[in-house]
Every structure is written in C-alpha cells, then in structure tokens.
C-alpha cells in the first residue's frame, strides 16, 4: 500500500490561496484519478478540483471554510500501486525520506533568493518532488515583511482617507497579475481599422430560430481561424528568458479568452477549441460561459489554456485602447467602439461602421512582422464574405 498526499493545485498564474467549500467524497470512499474531489473558492471563482490519484480517501486534512495555500496538503489517498518514494508519496509503513542535502530548485527561484538573501535550505518547495519554485521564494520574502505590512495597513496611507477599504480578493489577484504582466512580459502593439459591414449583414440575416451572434462571436471565430493560420503566435512562453530551460510551447487548438467585467474586477473565461465551432454553437457557448463568469461558477479548465484574449469595451468604450497581456498568454486583442466613419473605397466616399483594433503581443513569442500579418489576416476575415450560421 502507498499513501499519496493530495495538495492544493494552482489555478491560474497568480493564485496563492483558496477556501475549501466542500468535499465531494467522504473518508473511506474510492476515488478515481480525474474524478472531482473537492470544491475550492479562489479569488476569481469556485472551481472543482479533480483527484490526481486513484485509491481510497483515508484522511482529510482540511475542513470546509478553511483557507489553504497553494501546495498545502489537504488529504491522503491510499492505493496499492507501487509509487516512487518522494515528496508527497510515502509507503504506508515507512518514515519520511531522509534529506540528501541537495536543494532542488528552479533557476528563477535561485535568482530571486539571491536577490533577497533567502536561504533556500529554509524554504519549503511546492513543486514536483519538493522542488523550490519562484512562488515559494516569494512567499518566504513576503513572510519576512509581513509585520511591516500589518503596521502600514493600520495607519492612514498618504492620500487615503480614514476607513478606506482594503483591496478585495479579486482586485488583489488582478493587481498581482497585471503587475507581473507589466514587469516581466516585453509587450508591443500593432493597430488596424476594421469595417463591420459584412458582419452586420450576416447578423441581420440570422434565422429566427437561432440566437443572433454578438460582434464578439464573430471576432472570436476569426481569432481562432487566424491562430491556426499563424501557429507561431498560438503558443505560450515558458521559463526564464535568461536560462537554458526557456521554451515556447505551442497550443493544440484555438483556445481564446474573453475578458468579462464582473463586480470589483475582471475574469477571463476561456473558450476551448473555437476552431471547431460554427457561429451558432459558439454563440451558445459564449453566452453560457459569460453567465458562469458573472455568477462565479466557472470550472477550473475554463480559466486556463488560452494563448490569446479578447477585450471589447463595447459601444460606450473609447475609440481605441491597448490592453495588458494576461500571463501566460502571448497576446490580447483590444476592440475600440464602433462608429460611423467616412472611408474611401473603390474610388468613392462611403460611410461605414468602423472600429480600431489594437493587438498587444509578447515580444518573446513574436516580432512586429508576424503580429502585423496576424492582424491583417484577422481584419480580412472580419471584412470578408466567409460567415455562415452552422
């Protein structure tokens, strides 16, 4: 028999802690690998967490409404498979493995530790086999400055008024994510105008038995097709650019995030496999996932896996704007408001509904030429006669 520890996984790039809502299995019950085991409330949503092991749930270490950090052990599962002895997996009749003295850590964690004079021997690793990751070092740095942070919070900050509310969990997560984006991702933008005449015509011709697709549905489908045409941009950057383990990881399909404004923040639910969906099915799925975002009931997989996102501020938005990339994605498309504009077309002057598109790109993944070609192809699709409601 082998006892295997189940740990709090990281949902999204900046999640640090979560609250247990409920267990979906009781002690003594059998659970299969990949089967939903518990529900967690993160700073963004309530998500189901699947078991990483098959076996019998023999001990629960975290109760409902308790908080836990990423990497914390929450339960033990006992199975009869032969597993490698290491962090998180112990034979039921043995004691923990002796420390060999070698500290397994990522290059980024070592650099951050050196910058802040953190002794890695005193940092608990939450990665595979106890590997110390950058988040573990950052947690150690934060713990050293926690008393000072507490004192500052009890005082009136410069420019603030007494009684000003602290950041909500979602706003704090958004602040961390955007700070990380701005500080670690080299970003540039390219712009093009798009004429919505063709899209408007198709929307007006939507059969009465189907939901009318939104402008976002057309953009999402065009983005998916463009990602397949330019696979170099349908990828994410992984690792530290200064280390040998840095890599660009291609995506297996067109997975597109959609920025949704919710109370006190933003969520970016992900539509997977958009290249396989016709407009009618895409419309249905987009409406459903936006509803789950607004009610904070997104599944874990609906918050992960995108390489690019769409941010559209709608008819009351600005004429143009640029958006920060949502790490670890490689790009984000910002759509300005639609307005009638005078354009020169085929030797004549016409009034057309036009928006400004701004594509922000991770320069580690793509350069200006590729980004420009990507945006040009996207505009050609949106302006072309290629749409159908299947």
VOTOR-338385 format. One record per residue (C-alpha): z, x, y. Coordinates in steps of 0.1 Angstrom, whole numbers, plus 5000, padded with zeros to 4 digits. Each point is the difference from the previous one (the first is absolute). Example, Ala and Ser with C-alpha at 12.3 -4.5 7.8 and 13.67 -1.06 7.14 Angstrom:
VOTOR-338385
507851234955
499350145034
//
This chain:
VOTOR-338385
500050005000
499350115035
501649875032
497650005030
501149955036
498149755022
499850105036
499249835033
496350085006
498550065034
498049705012
497750125028
500150345017
503249965022
502349794979
503450164997
502349724987
499949654987
502349714991
500149864965
499249635000
500449924963
499450134965
497349834980
501550124967
503650004987
501950284982
499049994963
496649865006
496850194990
497650105027
496550134997
498450275022
498349845029
502049684998
501749885032
503750104998
501549945034
499349895036
500650225030
500149925037
498550295019
499650035038
496649834996
500149754972
501649874968
498350174971
500249994962
500750334983
498650064966
501850194972
498750354995
501250004964
500149784969
503349944982
503349815003
501849965034
503450144991
501750065034
499549875035
501350235028
499149805031
501049645006
498349735022
500250055038
500950374996
498050275018
498450304983
497950295012
496750124985
500750194968
503449844993
500749914964
500349624996
500149954962
499750164966
497549914973
500450104964
497050054977
499350174967
497250225012
500250385002
500050105036
500150335017
503550105012
500050025038
501149835031
500449624994
499750034962
503050094978
500549984963
502749744994
502350244982
499650315023
501350125033
497850065030
497750304998
501350325013
498850135034
497650294995
500550125036
496349945009
499549755028
496949804996
498749895034
496849925019
498550255025
500649745028
503649964990
500650385000
498450045035
502149715014
503150144984
499350345016
499549855034
503449824999
501950264980
500649774971
501150164967
497949834973
502750074974
502049725017
497149755002
499649744973
496349964990
498649664995
496650114988
498850044964
502550204979
502250035030
497450175023
501250035036
497649825023
499750005037
501849665002
503050154983
500250285025
499649765029
502849794986
502250324998
499250085036
500749645011
503450004983
501050315020
499249835033
501449654990
503350035019
498250095032
497649704995
502949774996
501650125032
496849955020
499649654987
503449905013
499150115035
497649855025
496850204998
498350115032
497949725013
501549744976
502249715008
503449944983
499549794969
496450104994
499149934963
499450284976
496750024982
499449764972
499250134966
496349925003
499750145035
501850324988
497650034971
497049955023
501450265024
500350264972
496549924986
498350035034
502050315009
498950164968
496449905006
499950145035
501850324991
498350094967
496649855000
497250155022
498249705012
496849945020
498149685009
496349895002
498849675016
497149754996
499349665014
499249724975
498049685006
501549704981
496949775002
499250034963
503649954989
500449695023
496949854984
501350044965
503449855009
498249705016
498149954967
503050014977
499849714975
502549725006
501750064966
501050365009
502450155025
498350155031
500450384998
501750175029
498550295019
502450224981
498649894967
496550125010
501550335013
502050054968
496949944978
497950235022
502750274999
500149984962
496350054997
500150295025
502750174981
497950004969
497150145020
502250285014
502450094972
501150315018
501949785024
501349774972
502850244992
503450125010
501350355009
502850124978
502450305004
500550255027
496850145017
501650345001
500650024962
497850044970
501049664986
498349815028
497349764988
497849705009
500549724974
497149754997
500649634995
498749814970
498949715021
500049855035
503649925008
500449895036
503249945020
500349725026
502450045028
502149685004
502449935029
503349874987
503349945017
501350335015
497250214985
496950054980
499149984964
496850144984
499349814967
497350144979
497049814986
498950194968
496550014986
498449845031
496650124989
500149764971
500749695021
497649765015
500849865035
501549674986
502450184976
500850265026
500949735025
502349844975
501850324991
500350115036
501649685010
502450024971
501150355006
500549945037
502249714991
502150224977
500250265027
501349745025
502649884975
501050354989
499149934963
497450284995
499950174966
500450384998
496450064991
498949795031
501650275022
498350304984
496750154991
497949965032
497850285015
499249815032
501449715020
498749745024
501949915032
498649715020
502049885030
497849695004
498549815029
503050075022
499950374993
498750295021
496350085004
500650314979
502950194986
500750284975
502549974972
502150264982
499350074963
502549854975
500850304978
498950094974
496849815008
497150195016
498749765026
500649685019
497549785018
501149835033
498049705012
500049905036
499749645012
496749824998
498349925033
496549905012
498250295013
496550065014
498050234977
496550144999
498349904968
496350034990
498950065036
501949695013
503449925014
502349784979
503649885000
501850084967
503549984986
501150374999
503150204990
500950365002
500950174967
502250325000
500350194968
502950254998
499650264972
502150274984
498250325009
501350174968
497949754980
496849965021
498350145031
498349845029
496649974985
501249824969
502249775020
497149925024
497749924970
502649794984
500549795032
496249975005
499549874964
502949755005
498549875032
496649964984
501549804972
501949775025
496849945020
497749974970
498949704980
501850094968
502749734998
500549744974
502949774991
500250064962
//
